[in-house]
């Protein structure tokens, strides 16, 4: 996993290696200082065959470290939970993220095959933020990209 950031931005890598367990949760993060706020961006992958309980436990540990009123958290990644359905894993993850005031933003199909369409990738942001999210159909993969614009988070220099 990696996150690319423009060299002109004031950022710091965040070490989360101790929370990574192959298939359960693979995560990397960085902290951006954008006056007057700080932004933590988490990129996460969870294998469909991983242990979901371990995923929730480690994600909770990570969020518990960073959650505060002075820090915005954005989580993005391939979590392999069917967000177009009201499945048990979605309910469990949503309940956990609600304790940190985070919500999922993707409500359109992002992964297309001959057999199905689904949304297993998502971007989670602070519940009170206004946002616009759109698919970016790039043809590079069976997973389409997402572009999100979040109110009051402007990454320009």
C-alpha positions as CSV (number, residue, x, y, z in Angstrom):
1,X,0.0,0.0,0.0
2,X,1.1,3.5,-0.7
3,X,-0.1,7.1,-0.7
4,X,1.2,9.6,-3.1
5,X,1.5,13.2,-2.0
6,X,2.8,16.3,-3.7
7,X,6.2,17.3,-2.4
8,X,5.0,20.9,-1.7
9,X,2.6,19.7,0.9
10,X,3.6,19.6,4.6
11,X,3.2,15.9,5.4
12,X,4.6,13.2,7.7
13,X,4.4,9.4,7.3
14,X,2.6,7.6,10.0
15,X,4.0,4.1,10.9
16,X,1.1,1.6,11.4
17,X,3.1,-1.6,10.7
18,X,2.2,-3.1,14.1
19,X,-1.5,-3.1,13.0
20,X,-0.9,-4.8,9.7
21,X,-1.7,-8.5,9.3
22,X,-1.6,-10.0,5.8
23,X,-5.2,-10.5,4.5
24,X,-6.8,-9.1,7.7
25,X,-5.7,-5.5,7.3
26,X,-3.0,-3.8,5.4
27,X,-2.8,-0.1,6.1
28,X,-0.6,2.9,5.6
29,X,-1.1,6.5,6.6
30,X,0.1,10.0,6.4
31,X,-0.6,13.2,8.3
32,X,-1.0,16.5,6.4
33,X,-0.8,19.8,8.1
34,X,-3.2,22.2,6.4
35,X,-3.6,25.3,8.4
36,X,-5.7,25.4,10.6
37,X,-6.4,21.6,10.6
38,X,-4.5,18.4,10.5
39,X,-5.6,15.6,8.2
40,X,-4.9,11.9,8.6
41,X,-5.3,9.8,5.4
42,X,-5.5,6.1,5.8
43,X,-5.3,3.7,2.8
44,X,-6.6,0.2,3.7
45,X,-6.8,-3.1,2.0
46,X,-8.8,-6.1,3.5
47,X,-8.7,-9.4,1.7
48,X,-12.1,-11.1,1.3
49,X,-10.5,-14.2,3.0
50,X,-9.1,-12.2,5.9
51,X,-10.4,-12.4,9.5
52,X,-13.1,-9.6,9.8
53,X,-12.9,-9.5,13.6
54,X,-9.2,-8.8,13.4
55,X,-9.8,-6.1,10.8
56,X,-12.3,-4.3,13.0
57,X,-10.1,-4.6,16.1
58,X,-7.0,-3.2,14.4
59,X,-9.0,-0.4,12.7
60,X,-10.5,0.5,16.0
61,X,-7.0,0.7,17.6
62,X,-5.8,3.0,14.8
63,X,-8.8,5.3,15.0
64,X,-8.6,5.5,18.8
65,X,-5.1,6.9,18.5
66,X,-6.0,9.7,16.0
67,X,-9.6,10.6,16.8
68,X,-10.0,14.2,18.1
69,X,-11.9,17.4,17.2
70,X,-8.7,18.9,15.8
71,X,-7.9,16.1,13.3
72,X,-9.9,15.2,10.2
73,X,-9.7,11.5,9.2
74,X,-10.2,10.2,5.7
75,X,-10.1,6.4,5.2
76,X,-10.0,5.1,1.6
77,X,-9.4,1.7,0.2
78,X,-10.5,-1.7,-0.9
79,X,-12.3,-3.2,2.2
80,X,-14.1,-5.9,0.3
81,X,-17.5,-5.2,2.0
82,X,-20.5,-5.0,-0.3
83,X,-21.6,-1.5,0.3
84,X,-24.6,-1.7,-2.1
85,X,-26.1,-4.3,0.2
86,X,-27.1,-4.1,3.8
87,X,-25.0,-7.1,4.9
88,X,-23.8,-7.9,8.4
89,X,-20.2,-6.8,7.8
90,X,-21.3,-3.5,6.5
91,X,-23.5,-3.0,9.5
92,X,-20.7,-3.9,11.9
93,X,-18.2,-1.6,10.1
94,X,-20.7,1.3,9.9
95,X,-21.5,0.9,13.6
96,X,-17.8,1.1,14.5
97,X,-17.1,4.1,12.3
98,X,-20.1,5.9,13.7
99,X,-18.4,6.0,17.1
100,X,-15.7,8.1,15.4
101,X,-18.3,10.2,13.5
102,X,-17.3,8.7,10.2
103,X,-19.5,7.7,7.3
104,X,-19.1,5.9,4.0
105,X,-19.5,8.0,0.9
106,X,-19.7,5.6,-2.0
107,X,-23.2,4.6,-3.0
108,X,-22.7,3.7,-6.7
109,X,-21.1,0.6,-8.3
110,X,-17.3,0.6,-8.5
111,X,-16.4,-2.9,-9.4
112,X,-17.9,-4.4,-12.5
113,X,-17.6,-7.9,-14.0
114,X,-19.8,-10.0,-16.3
115,X,-21.3,-11.6,-13.3
116,X,-22.0,-8.6,-11.0
117,X,-21.6,-5.0,-10.1
118,X,-20.7,-4.0,-6.5
119,X,-19.1,-1.3,-4.4
120,X,-16.3,-2.9,-2.3
121,X,-14.1,0.2,-2.3
122,X,-15.1,3.2,-0.2
123,X,-14.1,6.5,1.2
124,X,-15.0,7.3,4.8
125,X,-15.1,10.9,6.1
126,X,-16.4,13.0,9.0
127,X,-20.2,12.8,9.1
128,X,-20.7,16.6,9.3
129,X,-18.7,17.4,6.1
130,X,-20.4,18.2,2.9
131,X,-18.9,16.4,-0.1
132,X,-19.2,15.5,-3.7
133,X,-18.0,12.1,-4.9
134,X,-18.0,10.8,-8.4
135,X,-16.6,7.7,-10.2
136,X,-13.6,8.1,-12.4
137,X,-14.0,5.4,-15.1
138,X,-10.4,5.0,-16.2
139,X,-10.5,1.5,-17.9
140,X,-7.3,0.4,-16.1
141,X,-8.9,-2.2,-13.8
142,X,-12.2,-3.8,-12.9
143,X,-12.2,-1.4,-10.0
144,X,-13.1,2.2,-10.9
145,X,-11.5,5.1,-9.1
146,X,-13.4,7.6,-6.9
147,X,-12.8,11.3,-6.8
148,X,-14.0,13.1,-3.7
149,X,-14.2,16.8,-2.9
150,X,-14.7,17.6,0.8
151,X,-15.9,20.9,2.1
152,X,-13.1,23.0,3.8
153,X,-10.3,20.6,2.9
154,X,-8.4,22.3,0.1
155,X,-5.1,20.8,-0.7
156,X,-3.4,23.6,-2.5
157,X,-0.3,25.6,-1.9
